Amino acid sequence: MKSAATGTAPANTSTSLSTRQIWTRIRGVLIVLVILVTAGIALAALRSGDQHGRLDPRSADRAGSRATAELLKHRGIDTRVVTTLSAATDATGPDTTLLVAMPDLLTKHQQQALRAAMVLSAGRTVLVAAGTNSVETLAPGVRAEAQTSVTARSPRCTLPAAQRAGKVDIGGERYATDELPGTDACYPSDGLPSLLTLKGMDGGDTVLIGSPDILYNERLGEEGNASLTLQLLGSRPHLVWYLPSLSDESAVGDGEDGSGASSLADLVPAGWLWGTLQLLIAALLAAVWRARRLGPLVTEHLPVAIRASESTEGRARLYRKLNARDRAAATLRSATRSRLAPLLGIPPGDAHSSEVLLPAVSARLPAADRDLRVLLFGPAPGDDAALIRLADQLDALEREVRTS
């Protein structure tokens, strides 16, 4: 659709933004996102140094356990690291200690298979920081209660290894039992132990350690940590150190129905799901807060008087900044129609009706050589020059009506 006054098609309007305008509006958000992503990567890199090789007997990092493996080696204990369930269960036996790091990472199917191997092995199994996700399967009759802080604690039990070690840095998971026979409960906090040993019927036993701190390189030399660690892990000539891995084929597809089907949500930690839910609730509340209206807009008197020309010029600058030629043209035409109506004897309610206004203007100016419909009700100008011509033509039309 072309303008009669300019002969050009309308171009950008206030609803079609240029590439420069879009970039100006979104660059702040993009900069913030880049800063957040960069900060996240930096924090992850910094923290990855602390968590690299956690509980790995080959790692010399602060959270690694290489110092423990070296001490056991000097005592003649053979340490073997495995990352799959099949390798861990195949290596169990009466002369072997099986250490399971972070057993909560195991699926239910893996836990059941590991439990079956533990019962048949007649050896020792050490479960490090076994929580509610694993303890009931791997140690029937034991429940994981609320966690406690890791600090130096006294044994307060009759277990020889704990009595010889004395105070150690322990805490984390606390365990409650159903009066199981042959149980030693050590290092209690509020009446619940952080170290629990369970005797098996075949001569084997299971040791539950509430926190992994006594195995860390950075804490092995403190308190009686090294003494307790060497006694718990060095009671048999062979030590199998099991580090659960996501690449283990036995961890893939462990559905509740036993069919092997597993959804993506099952692999997402519960903390992430709760965090996502909290973010969604916060976003919803923010949307409600920002969208609510307390009532109609109230006009306020300006504290100072502003000249009409300044107000007009300021609005014109805003229109120009947004390329709002359609709004500017509509405002000019509406004002012209409102001023022409009383000059032509038309009621104010019909001033913007083309069926009423156009015949009246044509009757007053029968020799008009312009398209009055396009001039008073036409499309938006295509550029600034066309908008200026439109303003001049509207002024000229109004002067002719006044002088006719």
Secondary structure, DSSP 4 states (H G I P E B T S, - for coil): ---TTT-------TTS--HHHHHHHHHHHHHHHHHHHHHHHHHHHHHHHHHTTTT-TT--STT--HHHHHHHHHTT-EEEEE-SHHHHHHT--TTEEEEEE-GGGS-HHHHHHHHHHHHHH-SEEEEES--TTTHHHHSTTEEEEEEEEEEEE---S--HHHHHH-SEEEEEEEEEES--TTEEEEEEETTEEEEEEEE-TTS-EEEEES-SGGGSTTTTTSTTHHHHHHHHHSSSSEEEEE---TT-GGGS---TTSSS---HHHHS-HHHHHHHHHHHHHHHHHHHHHH---SS------SS---HHHHHHHHHHHHHHTT-HHHHHHHHHHHHHHHHHHHHT--GGGTT-HHHHHHHHHHH-TT--S-HHHHHH----SSHHHHHHHHHHHHHHHHHHHH-
